[in-house]
């Protein structure tokens, strides 16, 4: 894997705007049980904080060092993926990181959100559908976010009826008024697009 050869010299040969910043979702991290070295976990949390402080280069170095010491630390791959995607616009390496995060930390919800945003932005809808289908079965996932990603995907594909259904489904799982208003705005946008570009949409519920 060329990506690994760029990233990790000690173990191999050394080989990013979303609605939410899920690279460092504090509530998810707070209640997650980590089966890993406590020192590495503390350093991971430090990397999480310095990403929030926009010290990106320092964060990358810390995350890479963590992965040199433990190449199975999936959450570190997630954070690197977020940086590659949102800060460096390096979609190839971002995707590699997210795949490794899913491989090594399939129980970590943020990677599903982040990877979904990447696949949506690159219009890789076949892969996105597979990811979202897997995510909805995952206990602890934010279904409001997952159904919103379905809505965005269908809206981009001009499948406005399905988009509206997905945005409505998303609302069922939301409790934040601002997020609900955003979904309602998305529904109205799809209705207007349907009127402009043709097609049909579901009736109001």
C-alpha positions, 0 to 999 in steps of 0.5 A: 500500500503506497499510502502506508509507505508514505505515512509510517517510516518506522513500521513500513517504509514511511510510505478537509466544510461539513455540517458538524466537525465529527473528527472530535465529537466530545460526547462520543469520545467521552463515553467510548471505552478504549482498549488501548495503551492509556498513554497513547489514548492521552496523546490521542486526546492531546492531538484532538485538542490541538486540531481544535486549536488549528495546530494542524502540522503538530497534530499530524506529527502526533497522530503519525507517531501514535500510529507508528507505535500502534498501527491498529489505533483506528481513531487516529486514522479517523483524525488524520483522514479528517485533516487530509480531507478538510485541511489539505483537500487530499481526498485519496489519502483521506479515503485511505485513512477512513478505510483503515479507521473502519478496519481498526475501529468499526465501533467509532461513530465519527468515522462513518460521518466523516467518510460519508461526507468525503464520499458525498463530496467526491460523488462516490455514491455506490460506496456511500450507499454501502457505508450508510447502509452499514451505518444505520445498523450500528448501535449508537450512530446518530440516525439524524445525521445518517438520514441527512447524508442520504438526503444530500446524496439523493438531492445531488442525484436529482431524486427529489422525492427520495431526498425529501423522504430522507430529510423527513426521516432525519427530523425524527431523530433530531432534538436541536431546533436549528438542525430541524430548521435546516432539514425543513429548509432542505425539504423546501429546497428540494420542492423548489428544485423539483418544480424547476427541473421536473420530477415529483416530490412527496407531499407534506407530512 
